Amino acid sequence: MMITRRSLAALPALALARPALAQGDWPGTRPIEIIVPFPPGGGIDIIARIASRFLPQHLGGANFLVTNRPGAGGQTGSEAVFAARPDGWTLGAISSLNLTSIPLERPVRWRTEEFTFLANMVDDPCGLWVRADSPLRTLADLRAAMARGAETVSVGSAAGVGSDDHQLLLAFEEAAGVRALHAPYNGTAQVVRDLLGGQVQVASYNMSEGLTLMQEGRTRCLGQAAEQRWQAAAQVPTFREQGFDVLGGSARGFVAPPGLPAPIKDRLVAGFAAMFASRDFLDEVARINLPLRLLTGDAYRRFVMEEAATIGALFQRRPWAGR
C-alpha cells in the first residue's frame, strides 16, 4: 500500500475507531477470562465457576474461562485484574475485604475505588465457634471469660493475621473491652482440627464453613456477625442481638479493570442481575448453602467503599500488620 500524507492523517481516526468496533463485537466468541486470585476450591473460586456456568445464559451465550492466579494472599491476581485492558474480556472474582485490607498493610498496584464494580454474590458472615461441650454458651459468657485476664482465652483465626476472621476478633475485643490470645492459622481445616482437639478454646471462621460440624452436633456458634440471621443457621443469634455492635464476614463478587466502557459495563451488570433472578441459579446456591447478598453496579460499589471506611478506621485503632 502506498503511504501518503492523507493516509497518515487518517491513522488517528482509525485508531480511535477500533475500541468502538471491539465494543460492538463484544462478547463475540472470544472467552471472557475470570481471574481468581486464590487457588481452586475456595470460596472465591466457587463463585467464579458458578458465574461461568449460569451467566452465559444472560449474555448471549458468551464463553467464560476461569483462571486461578494465587500469590501474596490474593495480591498477585488482584493486580493482574487492575492492570488488564478494559475491554470486557478480563474480569476478576474478588473478596472486597481483601481488596481494601491489603493496601493498609503494604504497597499494592491497585486503587480499590478505581475498579469497575459489577456484582456481589455472597456475603459469608464470620462467627465465633466453640466445641459442643464448651462451657461458653453466649458472647456474654465469652466476654466474662476474657475479662478474667488479658489473653486468658485462646482464639484461633482460620485465615490468620488481617483476615476477616482476625478482624472479627479485633472488633469483638473493642466492643467487649477485652483481649484474647490470638492464634493465627493458615486455613479453616487446621483451626477446626485444633478447636476439636482442645488446643484452642474458640475459633473464628465463616458461617458456611462451620455449618456441617454444627449440624452434626460437634461444634456450636456463639454468634454470627451479620445484620440478620442467615437462614441456614437461624438458631444462631447475631452479635447485635447479644448487645455487641459488630459486623464482619467475607463479601465475594466481581469487578473489571478501571475504565471499562459504559456499554460493556451495563451489559455485564444487567447479565448479573438477570442471573441473580433466575431459578436455576437460586436453586444451585441453595443446594450448596451459599449465604447470598446480591448487589449490582453502583450499589455494590457503595457497599465496598463503606466497608473500606470501616476497615480503615479499625486499622487505625488496632493495626494488625506484624501481629
N, C-alpha and C positions, 0 to 999 in steps of 0.2 A: 504494500500500500504506500502511495506517495504521501509523505508528511508535508503539509502546508501550514501556513500561519492560521488559516481558517480551521483546519482540523485540530491544531494545538489549542486554539481558543475554545474549541468545543469540549476539550477533555474535562475541565472542571464541572461542566454541566452534566457530562456522562457520569462522572464520579458521584455527583450528588444524586443522580437518578438511581444508582444501584441499590442503596438502602431501601428506597420506596419499592423497587422491584422485589427485593428479598422479603419485605413485609407482606407484599401481595401474594407471594408464593407460600408463605408460612401457614401451616407447618409442613405441607408437602409430604414427601416420602422419607425425608431425612429423619433419623431418630432424634428425639429430644432427650438429651442426657440429663439425668437427675444425679447430682453428686451428693454422696452421703459421706460426711467427714468422720465416720466411725466404721468399725468392722461389721461384717454381715451378722445378722441375727439379733441386733439390739433394737431398742425402741425406735430410733430414727430410721434404721434400715426397714423396719416393718412398715412404717407409714409410706416410705418411698415405694415399696413394692405393691402396697395397696393402691396407691395412686397410679402406678404404671399399669395396673390391671383394670381399674374402673374409669380413669379419666379419659382414655381414648374414645369411649362411647359418647363423650360430650365435647370432643374436639375433632370431629370429623374423621375418626379412626386413626389419629396420629400415633406414631410409633414412639415408644419410650425405652430407654436403656438406663438401668441403674448401675452406677459406678461407685465403688467404695474407695475413698481416699483417706484412710485414717492417718493419724500422726499428730503429736503435740496436743493431745486432748481435744481434738477437733479443729485446731487452728489451721492445719495444712489444707484440709478440704474447704474450709470456710474462705480462706484466702484465694483458693482456686475459683470459687464461685464469684467472689467480688471482682477478680481480675478478668473474668471471661468476657467475651464480646456480648454486648446486649442485643442479641439478635433473636432471642426466643428459643434457641436450641441448647441452652445450658440453664438449668435450674439447680437449686440447692435444697436439700431436706435438712432442716436445722432444729436445734433446740435454742429458743430465744435466750434462755438464761446463759447458755454457753457463749452466744454472740456478745452479750453485754458484760459478762463477768471476766472473760479472759483479758480484754483490754485494760481492766483495772489492775491486773497482776503483772502484765508485761507488754512490750510493744507488739502490735499486730499490723498487718497490711490491709485493714478494712476500717470503715467508719459505719457503725451499725445503722445510723439514721439514713445512710445513702443507699442501702439495699432497696430493691423493689419488692415490697411485701405483697404476697399473693394470697395465702390462705393458711390458717392454723387448723389442724385437725384434732390434736389430742392435748389435753391438759391433765397430766397424771399427778395428782396431789401426793405429797410426801406424808408419811406417818411415822410415829414413834411406836416401836414394836417391842414386846416382851415375850418371854416363854409363857406357855399356858399356865404353868404353876407358879408364876411370879406373884409375890405379894402386892405388887403395884397394880392397881385396878383403874386408876384415873390419872389425868395430868396433875391433879392436886396432890395425889399420892407421890408422884414423881417429884414435884416441887418440894414437898416436905422432906423426901429422902435426900435431895440435893442440898437442902437448906441446913442439914446437919453438919456440913462442912464442905469447903470447896474441893472439887474433884473426888468426892466420895462415891459417886455413881459413874460407872463407865458407860459411854455411849459410842457405839461404832457407826460410822457413816459409810454407806455402801460404796460411794464413788469418791471418797477422800476429800482432801482439803479444797475448799472453794466450790464444791459441788452443791446441787440443790439440797442434798441430804445434810451436808455440813451447814449450809446457810439456814436450814430449818432449825438445827440445834442452836445456832447463834441467836436467831430470833426468839426462840423459846427462852433461852438464858436471859436475854434482855427483858422479856415480858414478865418472867418469873423472879428476876433478881437473884439468880443462882449461877453456879458454874459447874459444868460436868468435866469428867476426864474423857477427852475426845480421843477416840481410836480410829484413825483413817484407814479405810480398806480400798482395795482395787477392784471390787466387784460385789454384787449382791450375794452371789453364791458363797463367797468367803465370809461375809459378815453374818449371814444366816447360819452357816456352819458353827461359828463361834458363839452366836446367840443361843442356839440349841444346845451347844456343849457347855455353856455356862462361863465362857471366857469373857463375855461382855454381858452386862445386865440389861441393856437397852440397845436397840438398833434403829437407825434412821434409813428408810428406803421407801420407794414409791408404793402406792396402794396396789397397783396392778401386779407388782412383783410379789406382794405378800398375800394375795387373795387365796391361793391354793392351800398354803400351810394354815391359814386361819380357818378355812372351811374344813380342813382335816382335824382341827382342834389342837394343833401343836403350838400355835402362837396366838397372841391377842394384840390388838391395836389399841393403844391408849387414846389416840386422837388422829384425825385426818385434817391436814392443813388446807382445807378447801372452803370456798364460800358456802357451799351446800354439801350435804352428804351425797357421796357417789352412790347411785342406786345399787350397784353390786356389793357395796359394803354399808348398807343402810343402817346396820346396827351400831356403827362406829360414830360417835359424836365428833363434831368438828372442834378445833381448838377454840373458836369463838364461842361456841355453845358452852364451853367449860371455863369461860372467863379470860381467855388469852387471845389477844388480837394479833393472830399470827396466820399468815398465808404462805404457802410455798409448794413448789412442785416443778414438773418438767413439761413446759408447753412445747409442742413439736409441730412444725409447719413447713411452709415452702416459701422461698424467696427466689429472686432473679438478680442478676447483676444490676448495678446502678445504670440509669438511663435507658431502661427498656422502653421502646416506643409505645405510646399510649394504645394504638390499635391492638398490638400483641398482648399487652398487659390486660386490656379489657376482655379479650377473648379468653385468656387464661383464668382470670378472676371469675368470669361467667361460667367457664367449664368446671372449676372447683365448686361453685355454688350449685350447679346442676348435679354434680356428683354427690355432694352432701345431701341433696334432697332425694336421691334415688333409693329405691327399696333394696336393690341388690347390695349397694354399699352399706346401708344401715344394717341389713341382716348379717353381713360379714363381720362388721366391727362389733356387733352384739355377740356374735358367736365366740369371738376371741377376747371379749371383755375389755375393750378399749374405752377408757374414760374420755368422752368427746368434749371438745369445746370448739365449735365450728364458727370461725370468723373468716371474713374475706376482705381483701383490699384495705381501704383506709381504717376500718375497724380493727383489723389485725395490726396495722402499723401503730395505732394509738395504744393498743394493748402492750406491745413490745416497748414503746417509749415510756409508758407508765411503769412497767416492770423494771426498766433500766434505771429510772429515777429512784425507785425503792431500793434496788440493789446497790446503787452508788452511795446512797445515804447510809446503808448498813455497813458498807466497806469503810466509809469514813469513820464510823463509830467503832467498828470491830474488824480492822483489816486482817484478812486471813492468809495473805501471802506469806509463805515461810512458816506457817504454824503447823 
